[in-house]
Amino acid sequence: MFKKILIANRGEVAVRIAKAAAELGIARVGVCSTADQGAAWLACMDEVVCIGGPAPRESYLRFDRIVQAALQTGASAVHPGWGFLAENARFAALCEQHGVTFVGPSPRIMELMGLKSPAKAAMRAAGLDVIPGSNGLLANVDEALRVAARTGYPLILKADAGGGGRGMRLCHDDAGLRAGYAAASAEAQAAFGNGALYCETYLTGGRHIEVQVLGDRFGHAVHLYERECSVQRNHQKLIEESPSPALTQDQREELGARAARAAASIGYVGAGTIEFLRSNEGRIHFMEMNTRLQVEHPVTEMTTGIDIVKEQFGVAANRRLSLSQMDVRAQGASIECRINAEDPERDFAPSPGVVRRFDVPLDQGPGRVRVDTHVAAGYEVPPYYDSLIAKVIVHAPSRDLAIETMLRTLRASKIEGVKTTIPLHLAVLDSAEFRRGEYDTRSIPGWKTSAVAQVK
């Protein structure tokens, strides 16, 4: 196992990784920007290196400074967490070139799965169903029109290098497709430096379901069952839960097994998530693979009892997975709410500032409560980074009890000084649609329909 690792991230994810490393007896090196210097969350590190200015491009996105910090401090591995450089194949390759282990899959796999069209081809070859559409990238708008003539409308254009909803356009007819193609390509080029597009049938009312997988360097891969992530805004997840209310036990077993086989077929190493869209008719299609630790991984940890970050460290250190598929047992129900410093009443406007009070109780029952956060009273939410300030995760024997535990916890929480998304979560959890498990990606159940931005 590693003696010292560098955590190439900040805030809540850095704290989460540091906790697992400490429990494994691994020394922790943290990095920070000038905006984060002196932040309380850095106390969980044994050493801290300031790597640049407050803007991410001046610090957390600087390949050279992060690798140099690892070499200077004697860290033999880098854990990227999520966001920033977590899925950057060039960064992973630079780490390898300097003899520093990147805690994640190989640069080759990151490149393969990072572009949507090659990823779909690889997963189709691995036996997963994909959404009907273009066979690879579109050469031009005329080819897109030919696909539309074959599949029909609505059709959605997507950026090959895309994410977060950028480079996407929903098209209902030929005129919309012509206009959308130019706009989506230009947006993708500006956002990702890659204007390539593909298209697929737009499935309305779909459920976003993802499967957590783990793989090692010896060809073994397991699944840790699924998470339901359909409560979203602008393609950003708000609430996640497991198990999915949309699947039967037989369906989740089959989906998990197929995902694990697909991961093994490409030689996947580390923690990854294979994301699917379930149609109203019950067809489950591959969408993409995230080659990193997910924000919502605690949901799976609560239902399976498996520490995903520790498994990441193990396989990165050339060890076999510590478990087989027969060892994986999911019990009860878990729900996670992402608490952001945003004002949901003002179209989710950011709410930076000083958190005067931060109190999320852990004893509201009837289930267990876990809070992953880097925030305490006195913390100043900076304007430069993601607005996530805490994740509240609950686990209970049943979904109804998990909902009740989350409602009680959020109602008793006291976060003052900044606006938060707690009112949104309360509305969703208490809605009839969510309680019945009858919701999809088209709207936020229990919340104003105007608050949900549709695909352009």
Summary of the structure (lengths in Angstrom):
residues: 456
radius of gyration: 21.4
end to end distance: 47.6
largest distance: 60.6
contacts: 1609
relative contact order: 0.12
helix: 35%
strand: 26%
